[in-house]
Amino acid sequence: MPNPACFSFIRIVMLGFSVWAFACPAPGGPASMNGPRDGYVIPKAIYVEAIRTSRYVVVRDGTRLAIDIYRPLADGKAVEKPFPVILTSSLIAARDRRTTFGSLAPFLMEVLKRGYVIASLETRGHGASFGRMSPARIETAEDYWDLYDVVEWLAAQPWSDGKIGMAGCSNGGLTQFRAASVMPPHLKAIAPTSPPVDWATMGCINGVTTTPFAEWRESGIESDPVDEDRDGSLREAAIMEHRIGGKARVTRPFRDAPVTLPDVHVLPSQWWNFLPNFALSKMPVFQYGGWRDIFPEQSLALYRSLARQGVPQRLIMGPWYHCEWYQSNLTDAVAESLRWYDYWLKGIQNGVMNDPPIRYYVINAPAGYEWRTATQWPLPNVKPNTYFLGGHRALIVLMPKVSESKDSYVVNYTETTSSFRTRWPMGGTSASQENPGLLPISTSTLDASSLIYTSEPLERDSELTGFPVVTLWVSSTEKDQDFFVYLEEVDSSGNSTLLTEGAIRASNRATRQPPFDNEGLPWHPGYQADQVPLQPGVPTKLEWALFPFSNYVKKGHRLQIAINSFDKGAWDSPEISPAPTVSIYHDAMHPSSISLPFVSQ
């Protein structure tokens, strides 16, 4: 990872507006920076400094969008030679443009030093950009065409050679798919990380809303004025336009819930609609995803669906939380990204497309064997093993034969996972915790207040990679109920740690055939017509996929699931008084189970 000293800066006054020149350390750094990786040698840095300017770009409807331009600096001035441009576009592109690099990932500065221009755009309705802020989980036509216009504007600049790529994580990953779907002719390749492409269900998993995400989205995002806005009056005017859209957090419980916003063209937020355009353009896509991220299932669905369209792709899945991959020493973000851009934007034949298209990390695998490669997803050698819930809180390999069996609990509104890190805090990584996704997550306190079912010890070391699928027969004394399932590993000393988890609201249990390649997993699209209440006390079948994961489980360890119906501070489940009684059934008529993705060796 680049040295944090790269954040130092010098202010220069040039051409009547402020310019910020950033002094970066000389080439070198970690030994792996310029060393070979998979036969590829990263080019040495040509430039050691960058200069930034900021301005407004006017898009087709007259809206002004704030953009920062970073160009290589030599002999005290911007290099005049045209370069390929890497565009990032997100809600928080430059919240502090006048003091630091802001949210621009430091690895992109290393890319710049090897002959690229970096552009950082604040999307409509955010930061210093004008326009209305779209409420959460709503897309507009302007969200797409703004990006078309900005890409083509960049291609026409004298410091651009006309070849545009994109980079960015989270919303900055989503914007790349939006841009590619409208096919601006000068966009040549994208590299999205953890993109929440199913915008309609963002922060809402199978009908259950995540509290931290909703709070983050509502908190508001500010940035500094652009260079031409000396007194900040333009930024203040932009902020007034943002507020016309109302609060970012809206109550929109269903995918197809009506939205009334004057003069805004609301789109149905169905990401699969852009797949035909990818089939036409064959836009190259390089994805980073994380097993502990908040959108890993979307990264994998995208990969599989785009593969069916013949799109050139690469996918790396690591043990990362949200947007933490570039901080990790488990992969070389600079080498991976530069190799991709050099191939697609500069025409350098570096063999990037000769590698296996998928590289994934197996957590807790023996040292030296953590990274694996694959040619397709799901892995062709996955053999699902089904464990049934049985009597005496056991996970068993044979379907239960008893005629009637269930376990019951009263919903506990103090249950929480806030005592340990899950994928949901939406916070950054502590500098003292490198690769936090590799740290074990103890679930002992969670287990104490949950129904738990435990398997016999595994007879051999095992890799599990893919989606667990849960089938629960349940009932409640209420007409609706949330359910949370945690898949755990239990070591020989009885210590339990989290592997993955998932949630569902019972009224959202209806499934549909998805209009994209979903691996045959249960799909709960969340349409209003699909909502069906529970009949109190009547056994009802729920089936859904937990978040995908990849872990190595040692011989002698056990697998375990914990089930409950409340997670204070993590999920927006209603508190009902009196607390309902919930039953989990596991008999011949109601065989609750979990199917696990064991990888055959």
C-alpha positions in Angstrom: 0.0 0.0 0.0 1.3 3.5 -0.8 3.1 5.4 2.0 0.6 7.7 3.9 3.2 10.4 3.4 1.7 10.8 -0.1 -1.0 12.8 1.6 1.3 15.8 2.1 0.5 18.8 -0.1 1.7 22.3 -1.3 -0.6 25.1 -2.3 0.1 26.9 -5.5 -1.8 29.9 -7.0 -2.1 29.5 -10.8 -4.3 31.0 -13.5 -6.5 32.7 -10.9 -7.6 29.7 -8.9 -6.2 27.4 -6.3 -4.2 24.4 -7.4 -3.0 21.7 -5.0 0.2 19.8 -5.8 0.9 16.6 -3.8 4.4 15.5 -3.1 4.5 11.7 -3.1 7.4 9.5 -2.0 9.9 8.3 -4.5 9.3 5.0 -6.2 10.1 2.0 -4.0 8.0 1.1 -1.0 7.2 -2.6 -0.3 9.4 -5.1 -2.1 6.3 -6.5 -3.9 5.5 -3.1 -5.4 7.9 -3.4 -8.3 8.5 -7.1 -8.1 7.0 -9.9 -10.2 3.6 -11.3 -9.4 2.3 -14.2 -11.5 4.9 -13.4 -14.1 4.0 -9.8 -14.3 6.4 -7.0 -13.4 4.8 -3.7 -12.4 6.3 -0.8 -14.4 8.4 1.6 -12.3 6.9 5.0 -11.5 7.6 7.7 -14.1 6.3 10.6 -12.1 6.5 11.2 -8.3 4.1 14.2 -8.0 0.5 15.0 -8.9 -1.4 18.2 -9.3 -5.1 18.6 -8.6 -7.6 21.1 -9.9 -11.4 21.0 -9.3 -14.2 22.5 -11.4 -17.8 22.0 -12.5 -18.8 19.9 -15.6 -22.2 20.8 -17.1 -24.3 17.8 -18.2 -27.1 17.6 -20.7 -29.9 19.0 -18.5 -27.7 21.9 -17.4 -26.8 20.5 -13.9 -23.3 21.3 -12.7 -21.4 18.4 -11.3 -18.2 18.8 -9.2 -15.1 17.0 -10.5 -11.5 16.8 -9.4 -8.7 16.2 -11.9 -5.4 14.7 -10.8 -2.6 15.0 -13.4 1.1 13.9 -13.3 3.4 16.8 -12.4 6.9 17.3 -13.7 9.2 20.3 -13.3 6.5 22.1 -11.3 3.8 21.9 -13.9 1.2 19.5 -15.2 2.5 17.1 -17.9 1.0 18.2 -21.2 1.2 14.7 -22.8 -2.3 13.1 -23.0 -2.9 10.0 -20.9 -5.7 7.5 -20.4 -8.1 8.7 -17.7 -9.4 6.6 -14.7 -12.7 8.0 -13.5 -14.1 7.5 -10.0 -17.7 8.6 -9.3 -19.4 8.3 -5.9 -21.4 10.1 -3.2 -18.3 11.1 -1.3 -15.7 11.8 -4.0 -14.1 14.9 -2.4 -15.5 15.7 1.0 -12.2 17.4 1.9 -10.7 18.4 -1.5 -8.7 21.3 -0.2 -6.8 19.6 2.5 -6.1 15.9 1.6 -6.7 13.4 -1.2 -10.2 12.9 0.3 -11.7 9.5 -0.4 -9.5 8.9 -3.5 -7.9 5.5 -2.8 -4.1 6.0 -2.4 -3.4 3.1 -4.8 -4.9 5.2 -7.6 -2.1 7.7 -7.0 0.4 4.9 -7.7 -1.4 4.2 -10.9 -1.2 7.9 -11.8 2.5 7.9 -11.3 2.8 5.4 -14.1 1.1 7.5 -16.7 -2.6 8.1 -16.0 -4.9 11.0 -15.2 -7.3 10.4 -12.3 -10.8 12.1 -12.3 -13.0 12.0 -9.2 -16.7 13.0 -9.7 -19.3 13.8 -7.1 -22.6 12.4 -8.2 -25.7 14.6 -8.7 -27.2 15.7 -5.4 -24.1 15.1 -3.3 -21.1 17.1 -2.1 -20.6 20.3 -4.1 -22.5 18.9 -7.1 -25.9 20.5 -8.0 -29.1 18.5 -8.4 -31.6 16.7 -6.3 -30.4 13.9 -4.0 -32.3 10.7 -4.9 -33.7 9.0 -1.8 -32.1 5.7 -0.8 -33.0 2.7 -3.0 -34.3 4.8 -5.8 -32.6 5.3 -9.2 -33.2 8.0 -11.8 -32.4 8.3 -15.5 -30.1 11.2 -14.7 -28.0 8.8 -12.5 -27.1 7.1 -15.8 -26.8 9.8 -18.4 -24.7 12.1 -16.1 -22.0 9.5 -16.3 -22.3 9.2 -20.1 -21.8 13.0 -20.4 -18.8 13.1 -18.0 -17.0 10.2 -19.7 -17.4 11.9 -23.1 -16.3 15.2 -21.6 -13.1 13.6 -20.2 -12.4 12.0 -23.5 -12.5 15.4 -25.2 -10.0 17.1 -22.9 -6.5 17.9 -24.2 -4.8 16.0 -21.4 -6.8 12.9 -22.2 -5.9 10.4 -25.0 -9.6 9.5 -25.3 -9.5 6.1 -23.5 -11.4 6.2 -20.2 -11.5 3.5 -17.5 -13.3 3.5 -14.2 -12.6 2.5 -10.6 -14.3 2.7 -7.2 -15.9 0.8 -4.4 -19.5 0.5 -3.2 -21.5 3.3 -4.7 -18.4 4.0 -6.8 -18.7 0.5 -8.1 -22.4 0.8 -8.9 -21.8 4.0 -10.9 -19.4 2.0 -13.2 -22.2 -0.4 -14.1 -24.5 2.6 -14.7 -22.0 4.2 -17.0 -21.2 1.0 -18.9 -24.9 0.2 -19.4 -25.5 3.4 -21.4 -22.4 2.6 -23.5 -20.4 5.9 -23.8 -18.1 5.2 -26.8 -14.9 6.2 -25.0 -15.4 4.0 -21.9 -13.1 1.0 -22.4 -12.9 -0.9 -19.1 -14.3 -0.8 -15.6 -13.0 -2.1 -12.2 -15.8 -2.1 -9.7 -15.4 -3.2 -6.1 -18.4 -4.4 -4.0 -21.0 -2.8 -6.2 -24.6 -2.7 -4.7 -26.1 -3.1 -8.2 -29.5 -4.2 -6.8 -30.1 -0.7 -5.6 -33.8 -1.4 -4.7 -32.8 -3.8 -2.0 -29.6 -2.1 -0.8 -29.4 -2.4 3.0 -32.5 -4.6 3.0 -31.9 -8.3 3.1 -34.9 -10.5 2.2 -37.2 -7.9 3.7 -35.2 -7.0 6.8 -33.6 -3.5 6.9 -30.1 -3.1 8.3 -29.9 -0.3 10.9 -26.3 0.8 10.4 -26.6 1.2 6.6 -29.8 3.3 6.9 -28.2 5.5 9.6 -25.1 6.0 7.4 -27.1 6.9 4.3 -29.2 9.4 6.3 -26.2 11.1 8.0 -25.5 13.5 5.1 -22.3 13.9 3.0 -20.6 17.2 2.6 -17.5 18.4 0.7 -15.4 21.5 0.1 -16.2 24.0 -2.7 -14.5 23.6 -6.1 -11.7 25.9 -7.1 -13.9 28.4 -8.9 -16.2 28.7 -5.9 -14.0 31.0 -3.9 -16.5 32.0 -1.3 -18.4 28.7 -1.1 -21.7 30.3 -2.4 -22.0 27.8 -5.2 -21.6 24.9 -2.8 -24.3 26.4 -0.6 -26.6 26.7 -3.5 -25.9 23.1 -4.5 -26.8 21.9 -1.0 -30.1 23.7 -1.2 -30.9 21.8 -4.3 -30.0 18.5 -2.6 -32.6 19.1 0.1 -35.4 19.4 -2.4 -35.2 15.6 -2.6 -36.1 15.2 1.0 -34.5 12.8 3.4 -32.2 10.2 2.0 -33.8 7.5 4.1 -37.3 6.8 3.0 -39.8 4.1 3.9 -40.0 2.0 0.8 -40.7 -1.5 2.0 -41.2 -3.1 -1.4 -39.2 -3.2 -4.6 -42.2 -1.8 -6.6 -43.5 0.7 -4.0 -44.6 3.8 -5.7 -42.4 6.9 -5.5 -43.7 10.4 -6.3 -40.9 12.9 -7.0 -41.8 15.8 -9.3 -39.6 16.2 -12.4 -37.6 13.1 -11.6 -37.6 10.0 -13.8 -37.6 7.2 -11.4 -36.3 3.9 -12.7 -37.4 0.4 -11.6 -34.0 -0.4 -10.0 -33.6 -3.7 -11.8 -30.0 -4.2 -12.6 -30.6 -7.1 -14.9 -32.0 -4.7 -17.4 -28.5 -3.6 -18.4 -27.2 -7.1 -19.2 -28.3 -7.0 -22.9 -26.1 -3.8 -23.3 -23.1 -5.6 -21.8 -23.8 -8.4 -24.3 -23.5 -5.8 -27.1 -20.6 -3.8 -25.8 -18.6 -6.6 -24.2 -17.3 -4.1 -21.6 -14.4 -5.6 -19.7 -15.1 -6.0 -16.0 -12.6 -6.6 -13.2 -14.3 -7.1 -9.9 -13.0 -7.1 -6.3 -15.3 -8.6 -3.7 -15.1 -9.6 0.0 -16.4 -12.6 1.8 -17.1 -10.3 4.8 -18.4 -7.5 2.6 -22.1 -6.4 2.6 -22.6 -7.2 -1.1 -20.7 -10.4 -1.8 -23.7 -12.2 -3.3 -24.1 -9.3 -5.8 -20.5 -9.6 -6.9 -21.0 -13.3 -7.6 -24.3 -12.8 -9.3 -22.8 -10.2 -11.6 -19.9 -12.4 -12.5 -22.1 -15.3 -13.4 -24.6 -13.2 -15.3 -22.0 -11.3 -17.3 -20.2 -14.6 -18.1 -23.3 -15.7 -19.9 -23.1 -12.5 -22.0 -19.5 -13.3 -23.0 -18.1 -10.3 -21.2 -14.3 -10.4 -20.6 -13.9 -10.6 -16.8 -11.7 -11.1 -13.8 -13.0 -11.6 -10.2 -11.0 -11.6 -6.9 -12.8 -12.5 -3.7 -10.8 -12.0 -0.5 -11.4 -12.0 3.2 -12.3 -8.4 3.3 -15.0 -6.2 4.9 -16.5 -3.4 2.8 -14.0 -1.6 0.6 -11.0 -2.8 2.5 -9.2 -4.7 -0.2 -6.8 -2.0 -1.2 -5.6 -1.7 2.4 -4.7 -5.4 2.6 -1.3 -6.9 2.2 -2.9 -10.1 0.9 -2.9 -8.8 -2.7 -1.1 -6.0 -4.5 -3.8 -3.5 -5.4 -1.5 -1.4 -7.5 -0.2 -4.4 -9.6 -3.6 -5.9 -10.0 -5.2 -2.6 -11.1 -2.3 -1.4 -13.3 -2.1 -4.6 -15.1 -5.8 -4.4 -16.0 -5.7 -0.7 -17.1 -2.4 -1.2 -19.0 -4.0 -4.0 -21.0 -7.3 -2.4 -21.8 -6.3 1.3 -22.0 -2.8 1.2 -23.2 -2.8 -2.0 -25.3 0.1 -3.6 -23.3 0.1 -7.3 -23.8 0.8 -8.3 -20.2 -1.1 -11.6 -20.1 -3.8 -10.4 -17.7 -6.5 -12.2 -19.6 -4.5 -15.4 -19.7 -4.9 -16.0 -16.0 -7.8 -18.1 -14.5 -10.6 -15.6 -14.3 -11.4 -16.2 -10.7 -9.1 -16.0 -7.7 -10.5 -16.5 -4.2 -9.2 -16.6 -0.6 -10.0 -19.5 1.7 -10.0 -18.3 5.3 -8.1 -20.4 7.7 -6.5 -22.6 4.9 -3.0 -23.9 5.6 -0.3 -21.3 5.1 0.6 -20.9 1.4 -2.7 -22.5 0.2 -5.1 -19.7 1.0 -5.4 -18.3 -2.6 -7.2 -20.6 -5.1 -8.1 -20.2 -8.7 -11.1 -21.2 -10.7 -12.5 -21.0 -14.2 -16.2 -20.8 -13.3 -18.6 -19.9 -10.5 -20.1 -21.8 -8.7 -17.0 -23.9 -8.3 -17.4 -27.1 -10.4 -16.2 -29.3 -7.6 -18.7 -28.2 -5.0 -20.9 -31.0 -3.6 -23.6 -29.7 -1.3 -24.0 -31.6 2.0 -27.4 -31.3 3.8 -27.6 -31.2 7.5 -31.0 -31.6 9.1 -32.1 -30.1 12.4 -32.8 -32.9 14.8 -33.7 -33.6 18.4 -31.4 -32.7 21.2 -30.3 -29.6 19.3 -28.3 -31.7 16.8 -27.4 -31.2 13.1 -27.8 -34.7 11.6 -27.1 -36.1 8.1 -30.4 -38.1 7.9 -33.8 -36.6 7.6 -35.7 -36.9 10.9 -38.4 -39.6 11.0 -40.3 -38.5 14.1 -43.8 -37.4 13.5 -43.7 -34.2 15.6 -40.7 -32.3 17.0 -40.0 -28.6 17.6 -38.1 -26.1 19.7 -39.6 -22.8 20.9 -38.3 -19.5 22.3 -39.7 -16.2 23.3 -38.2 -13.4 21.2 -35.5 -11.6 23.3 -35.2 -7.9 22.4 -31.8 -7.6 24.1 -30.1 -10.0 21.6 -27.4 -8.2 19.6 -24.2 -8.9 17.6 -22.9 -5.4 18.5 -20.4 -6.9 20.9 -18.4 -8.3 18.0 -17.6 -7.1 14.5 -19.9 -8.3 11.7 -20.2 -7.1 8.1 -22.7 -4.3 9.1 -21.0 -1.5 11.1 -20.1 0.4 7.9 -17.0 1.7 9.6 -13.4 1.9 8.5 -10.6 -0.5 9.5 -8.4 0.4 12.4 -4.8 0.9 11.4 -3.8 -1.5 14.1 -5.9 -4.3 12.5 -4.4 -5.3 9.2 -6.7 -7.8 7.4 -9.5 -7.7 10.1 -11.4 -10.2 8.0 -9.0 -12.9 9.1 -9.7 -12.3 12.8 -11.9 -14.9 14.4 -15.4 -13.7 15.4 -16.4 -15.3 18.6 -20.2 -16.1 18.9 -20.3 -17.5 22.4 -22.5 -14.6 23.7 -24.8 -15.0 20.7 -25.1 -18.7 21.2 -26.1 -18.3 24.8 -29.4 -16.5 23.8 -30.1 -18.5 20.6 -31.4 -21.9 19.6 -28.3 -23.8 18.5 -27.9 -27.0 16.5 -24.5 -28.7 16.3 -23.1 -31.4 14.1 -20.8 -34.3 14.8 -17.1 -33.6 14.4 -15.9 -33.5 10.8 -14.0 -36.6 9.7 -11.6 -34.7 7.5 -10.2 -31.2 6.8 -12.8 -29.5 4.6 -13.1 -26.5 2.3 -16.5 -24.9 2.2 -16.9 -22.2 -0.6 -20.2 -20.9 -1.8 -23.8 -20.2 -0.6 -25.3 -22.1 2.3 -29.1 -22.5 1.8 -31.3 -22.7 4.9 -34.8 -24.3 5.0 -36.7 -23.6 8.2 -40.2 -24.6 9.1 -41.4 -22.0 11.6 -44.4 -20.5 13.4 -45.0 -17.5 15.5 -47.7 -16.2 17.7 -47.6 -13.0 15.5 -48.5 -12.5 11.8 -44.9 -11.7 10.9 -41.5 -12.5 12.2 -37.8 -11.9 11.4 -35.3 -14.8 11.5 -31.6 -14.7 11.7 -29.4 -17.7 11.1 -25.6 -17.8 11.9 -23.4 -20.5 10.6 -20.5 -21.2 13.0 -17.5 -23.4 13.5 -16.9 -25.0 16.9 -13.3 -26.1 17.7 -12.3 -29.0 19.9 -12.4 -26.8 23.0 -16.0 -25.7 22.4 -15.2 -22.2 21.1 -17.6 -21.1 18.4 -16.7 -18.6 15.6 -18.8 -17.1 12.9 -18.5 -18.4 9.3 -21.4 -16.5 7.7 -25.0 -15.4 8.4 -28.3 -14.3 6.8 -31.8 -13.0 7.6 -35.3 -13.1 6.3 -38.7 -11.6 7.2 -41.3 -14.3 7.1 -43.8 -12.2 5.1 -41.2 -11.9 2.4 -40.8 -15.6 1.9 -42.3 -15.9 -1.6 -39.8 -16.7 -4.3 -39.8 -16.0 -8.0 -37.7 -17.2 -10.9 -35.1 -14.5 -11.3 -34.5 -12.7 -14.6 -30.7 -13.3 -14.2 -28.5 -16.3 -13.4 -28.9 -16.9 -9.7 -27.3 -20.3 -9.4 -30.7 -21.8 -8.7 -30.7 -20.1 -5.3 -34.0 -19.0 -3.7 -34.7 -15.4 -4.9 -37.0 -13.1 -2.8 -37.4 -10.0 -5.0 -39.6 -8.1 -2.5 -42.5 -7.1 -4.6 -45.6 -5.9 -2.8 -47.8 -8.6 -4.2 -45.5 -11.3 -2.8 -46.0 -10.3 0.8 -47.9 -13.0 2.7 -48.5 -12.9 6.5 -48.0 -15.8 8.8 -51.0 -17.6 10.2 -50.2 -17.6 13.9 -49.2 -21.0 15.2 -49.2 -22.6 11.7 -45.9 -24.2 10.5 -44.6 -22.3 7.5 -41.6 -23.0 5.2 -38.9 -20.4 4.8 -36.0 -21.0 2.4 -33.2 -18.6 1.7 -29.4 -18.3 1.0 -27.0 -17.0 3.6 -24.1 -14.8 2.5 -21.5 -16.7 0.5 -18.3 -17.6 2.3 -15.0 -19.5 1.9 -13.5 -21.2 4.9 -11.3 -24.1 5.7 -12.6 -26.2 8.6 -10.3 -28.7 10.4 -10.9 -32.3 11.1 -12.5 -32.7 14.5 -14.3 -29.4 14.4 -18.0 -29.2 14.3 -20.5 -27.1 12.3 -23.3 -25.2 14.2 -26.2 -22.9 13.4 -27.7 -20.4 15.8 -31.2 -19.1 15.3 -32.9 -16.1 16.8 -35.4 -13.3 15.8 -33.8 -10.1 17.0 -30.4 -8.3 16.6 -30.5 -5.0 18.4 -28.5 -2.3 16.6 -27.9 -4.3 13.5 -31.4 -4.9 12.0 -34.6 -2.9 12.1 -36.9 -5.6 13.5 -40.0 -4.3 15.3 -40.4 -4.8 19.0 -43.8 -6.2 19.7 -45.4 -6.4 23.1 -45.9 -9.0 24.4 -42.9 -10.6 22.8 -44.0 -13.4 20.4 -43.3 -17.1 20.9 -41.5 -18.7 17.9 -41.2 -22.4 17.1 -38.7 -24.1 14.9 -39.9 -27.5 13.6 -37.7 -30.5 12.7 -39.8 -33.6 12.0 -40.7 -35.8 9.1 -43.4 -33.4 7.9 -41.3 -30.3 8.5 -37.7 -31.1 7.8 -35.7 -28.0 8.6 -32.1 -28.1 7.2 -29.0 -26.3 5.9 -27.2 -27.2 2.7 -23.5 -26.5 2.8 -21.1 -26.0 -0.1 -18.4 -28.6 0.5 -15.5 -28.6 -2.0 -14.3 -32.0 -3.1 -10.6 -32.3 -3.1 
